[in-house]
Amino acid sequence: MKVVMINDCAYVGETILKFLQENVEWVHVKRSRSIWDKTFGVTYRIFRAKGDLYHVNYLLQDCYIALKLGKRPLIGHAHGSDLRSGLKHPLWKRIVQHNLKKCDKVLVSTPDILEVAKMYREDAEYLPNPVDTELFYPKPMLERNKKLRVLIASNSDWKVKGTDIAIRALSKIKDEVKVSIIRYGNDFDKTVKLAKSLNIDLQILEKVPHNKT
């Protein structure tokens, strides 16, 4: 058996592939965010990919392309913004709805979007994101100081991630917490500016490769 994994989100696809049974072959069709790569580039790679099962992360253009190219059976894996905001977008709405209806199986990565998916696919299921325990595992507790440590682990995105909401909430207990944020996201500069206006002292962390977390 050969699995073709298309695109990824938060390394979910990569982790699933890592822990497949040894007798399962796989190929991972990745793409960048450049206009060429997420249109013509990924279309060509999906066209060339051959497998017994296709698994697409995000119910956006990658999934639509795979369906149009007849890649079946096809699992469509929703990860959040594709349903939360995609179904409200004038362009993406029709694409996401088409993918929800036409995929052979629909999975969602968070329980809050399961009911949204079930509006189109009653058989949609929630699959918790896998955790690579070779990278993430319990470590000895650090000696606790007077302040609680808070890490905003997502990218700074006010519309999708609600980073501004987190900052405003933390400002209510700013004397009790030490806040760290990753230098990443379209709204990073706005987030830092907001934190300064609310007198929150942010510790800025640089991005590191996933395998060095």
N, C-alpha and C positions, 0 to 999 in steps of 0.2 A: 504493500500500500504506500502511496505517496501523497503527502499533504502539501498544498501550496498555500502559504501564509502571505496575505497581501496587506501592505502597509502595517502600521503599528500604533499603539497608544500607550505611553507610560511603560513600555517594554513588556506589555501583557502578551503580545504575540510571540515575542522572543522567548519569554519564560515558558509559555506553553510548549513551544517547539523543543526547548532544552530538556523537558521532562517527559517527552513522548517515549514510548517503548522503543527499545533499540532496533527492532525489526521494521520500524516505520521510517521510510525515507521522507525527506522534506526539502523544500526550497522556500526562501523568504524573499518576496518581491518588495523591496523597499523603495522609498522615494524621498526627495527633499521637498522643500516648500517653494522652489522656484517655479515660475509659470510653466516653463517647458517640461520640467520633470513631473509635475502633477497633472499634466494633460497628455501631450503626445508621448513623453518618455515612459510614463507608467502604462499607457495604453499598449505600447509596443512590448513591454516586458510581460504584461498580463497575457497578451496574444501569444507570446512564445512559450509561456509556462504551461506545462502539461502535468496533470495529477489526477488522483482518484477522488480527492476532496479539496474544496477551495474554502478558505476562511478569510473573510475580509474584515479588517478593523475600520470602523466608522462607516456609517450608512450614507456616504457622500459619493463623490465622483468615481472613486475606485470601485465601489460596489456596483454602481450603475454600469460602468464600463465592463466589468466582469460578467454581469448579467447579459448585456448586449452581445458579448463575445461568446455566449453559450457555455460559460464555465460552470458546470454543475457536477455533483450537488454543491450548492453554495451556502455557507453559513455567513449571515450578516451579523456583525458584532457591534452593537451601539455602545458608545462610551460616555455619553452625556450631552455635550453641546450639539451633537448631530440631531438629537431629539428635542432638547430644551429650547434651543434657538433656531435650529435648522427648520423645524416645522412651522416657525413663525416668519421665516424669511421668504420674500416674494419669489426668489429664484430657487433656493434649495428645497422649499416645501414640496414641490411636485417630485423632485428627485428622491427625497427621503421617503415620501409616501410610496412611490413606485418600488423602492428597494424593500420596504417593510412588507409589501404585499407579494413580491415576486421571489424573495429568497426562499430557499428550501427550509431553512431554520433561522430563527432570530434569537440572538442572545443579547442580554444587557449586562453592563458591568457594575451598575449600582441599583439598589432596590427602588429608589425613588422614581426611576424612569420606566419601571416595569409596567405600571398601569398605562403609561403613555403608549408604550409599544403594543400593549394588549388591545388598544382601541383599533388597531389595524390587524394584529395577529394574536388571536386568543391563545395560541400555543407558544408564545414568546416565553423565554425562561431567563431567570437571573443566574448568572455564573460569577461568583466572587472572583476578584482579581487574584491570580496566583502569586505566591511569594517565593522568591528564590532564597531558600534558607542557607545557601552557601554565601550569600551576600548580606542578608538581613537575619540577625540572630541576637538573642539576649546577651548583653554585656554587663559587667559589674556596674552598679549604680555609682554615679559620680557623687562626691560629697556635696550635699545640698547647701547652697548659701541662702541668704535671706530672701532672695527673689526667685520666683519660678521662671524657668526658661521656656520660651515659646518660640517655635520655629514655624514660619509661614512657608510651607514646603512647595506650594504650587507657584506657577509663574504669575507675575503681577498682571492681572487682567480684571478690570473692574466689572465689565459686562458679564463675563462668563464665570469667573472665579469669585467675584465679590471681594477682591482684596481690600478695597476701600472700606467695606463693611467691617472686615476683620480689624483694620487699623482703628477705626472709630470706636469699636467695642473695646479694644485693648487700651485705648486712651482713658477709659473709665477706671482702669486698675493699673495705670502706668507706673505707679510707685511700687507695685508688687511684682512686676514682671520684667524680664530682660528679653527683648524681642529681636529675633534674627530673621533676615529675609535674603533670598537668593537674587543676585543681580541678573534678572531674567524677566522678560515679558514686555509687551507693548506699553504697559502703563507703569513701568518701573519708576521712571523719573517723577511721574505724578504721585506715585505712592510715597516716595521719599519726601517730596514736598509736603504732602498731606501730613505725614508723620511729624515733620518738623513744626508745622503749624499747630499741631496738637501736643508739642513738647514730648514726643516719644523719641527716645534715643535708640535708633536702629543699628544693629550690627549687620553690616553688609557682607554676605558670603558669596564667593565666586562659584560658578558652576564647575562640577567635576564629572568625569566620565562615570557612567552608570556602574561599571564594574569596579570602581574604586570608592564606592560609597561606604 
